[in-house]
Amino acid sequence: MLSRRHALGFALVTAETVLQGIGRAEPAAAAAEPKTTFARLTVASAAGPSALEGRIVAEAVDGGLLLELASQRYVVVQPGEIRSREPVAPPAAESPRDLGRRILAELPAGFDLHLTRHYVVCFNTSRDYAKWAATLFERLHEAFGNFWRQAGLEPHASDRPLVVVIFARRADYEAYAARDLGAAADRIAGYYNFLSNRVTTYDLTGSGATARPGRIGDEILAQPEAAGLVSTLVHEATHQMVYNSGLAQRLAPVPVWLNEGIATVFEAPDMRAAGGWRGLGQINRSRLDRFRTSYQAGSLEPLIRGDEAFRNTATAIDAYAAAWALTWFLLETRKPQLIGYMRVQAAKPALADDSPETRLREFTDAFGASPADLEPAFIRHLSRLELRRP
């Protein structure tokens, strides 16, 4: 049986949430190959039968389905809910504007669209803010692809636009995000959700529709919190890039340390650059400082074996810092091995399940050493980063 709780849980971890008690999918959840690629279902519900049509992402041995709708949203359909099923041809490609209109129909009144080469931005804040954010996303899109291609991976451009939703007011964002994040919505400034495949955030400048035309970029970067604003947007958009470029499958059991490590490596702002972000290559000073004050020897293996530290509010910030430090260390000292490890993760299907022993074995096989054996070199390398402060 496919677990809705499992699917939602992993979406929220990527959304920077640290909720307790996240369920796991049964190992058999993705055991069977889908019988058809696209299907139309009649599904029973409390309100009566309804129709669903989309791409079958995973099929459980008991007939449960993970279905991707035209909006890019995943839905879990349990076998007892399916009243009929028939194969259908793949739908015709949808234009970015048509996709945007589909998303607008799901949002509160007052939203508009800003379209770029790779993004559909739905917003009800100022158009200048939406344009500024979209420019940042496009800069990330190019830098992300270039970096991983040069490193030896083969990220592909998504064949569909990436969707971003920007609210003008924090209160409206929190009310909307509570459906995904629950009580954590008021603590999270933006998130990527595996299920919807969207980045959702709000205008962190508070400019709403009052920003002076053409001056939004200057006003943003002049604010004391500008670095955090840029980091938040880039972090969540990096998650979206990972799961739309072939580096990982949505809802696959990718270790959270790797998922968050990549995002924290890319998130590092550069206030000297146009738009506040230059690309990969900047040491993430806030994560480094946190790592230096919080990391304890012997913590590396638990980070590799499981994701508990990210789900505990008492340890989450420290876990993010450790994830950044480990990913930075591997990129600087063992990049070919990291690329091999990432290829293993990219091959994992949605709703598969990995045991702690599997995760530990994959890491040890990839890097030729156990976490315990690698830890001394890891700590030494991070201690030397202090000498590289500008």
Secondary structure, DSSP 8 states (H G I E B T S, - for coil): ---HHHHHHHHHHHTT---S------GGGG-B--S-SEEEEEE--TT--EEEEEEEEEE-TTS-EEEE-TTS-EEEE-GGGEEEEEE--------HHHHHHHHHTTS-TT-EEEE-SSEEEEESS-HHHHHHHHHHHHHHHHHHHHHHHHHT------SS-EEEEEESSHHHHHHHHHHHHGGGGGG-SEEEETTTTEEEEE-TT--TT-S-TT-HHHHHHTSTTHHHHHHHHHHHHHHHHHTTTTSS-TTS---HHHHHHHHHHHH---TTSGGG---TT---HHHHHHHHHH--TT-HHHHHH--HHHH-TTTHHHHHHHHHHHHHHHHHH-HHHHHHHHHHHHT--TT----HHHHHHHHHHHHTS-HHHHHHHHHHHHHHGGGG--
